[in-house]
Amino acid sequence: MEAAVILVYSTTHALQIEKLLHAHGLECKLIPVPRHLSSDCGICVSISRNDTETVSGLLARAAIEVEGIYEV
């Protein structure tokens, strides 16, 4: 799977996103933040690159702020 990651401000945000995406039938996985994107410890949400636009729309409608979505 070609992946993208959603960097979030907190673990709570990551869990909210995971729940939202699963409720809409989208695959996602919580993973450690890739070191080349951030030196902070923490988790991010891994999604399929093909779902990036759909996920962006869902996040906007749910008013969940993220640091960004990056292809990896």
Order of alpha helices (4+ residues) and beta strands (2+ residues): beta-alpha-beta-beta-alpha-beta
